[in-house]
Amino acid sequence: MQPTAAHNEKIAKMTFATVYPLYLAKLERKGRTKKELDQVIEWLTGFNDDMISKLIDENVTFEAFFARAQLNPSANLITGLICGYRIEEIENPLTRKVRYLDKLVDELAKGRKMEKILRS
């Protein structure tokens, strides 16, 4: 299943500030921490805690968020299904990057060990 152009556009325009608290709430319900969430985001994007806070304050879209990111060279090792889509088959680069982040958060919520999540 491939995302439609409208789906890709919707993802591009979503703000990181809107999604971040949802990620955090999901993880806290599962006994994980903000520190772990920020560690996963830093591994994927290169953004430290201060930069994450700044991006939230700026209310950046995912399009701007990933335009500023230095994607981890091992990000392509993130595979599998997320939200009904096989990550490695998503053609739109931005949508694929957002799904990488979704997958990492999902793995964290499921209790996977950090060294596995960070593909080390």
HUKAFEN-V710366 format. One line per field, one symbol per residue. ss: DSSP state (h for helix, s for strand, l for the rest). phi: phi as a letter, one per 30 degrees, with the letter a starting at -180 (. if undefined). Layout:
BEGIN
ss->???
phi->???
END
This chain:
BEGIN
ss->llllhhhhhhhhhlshhhhhhhhhhhhhhllllhhhhhhhhhhhhlllhhhhhhhhhhllshhhhhhhllllhhhhhlllssllsshhhlllhhhhhhhhhhhhhhhhhllllhhhhlll
phi->.cdddddddddeddcddddeddeddedddcicbdedddddddddciddeddeddddddhdddddeddddcdeecedddbjcbhicdedcdddeddddddededdddddddiddeddddhc
END
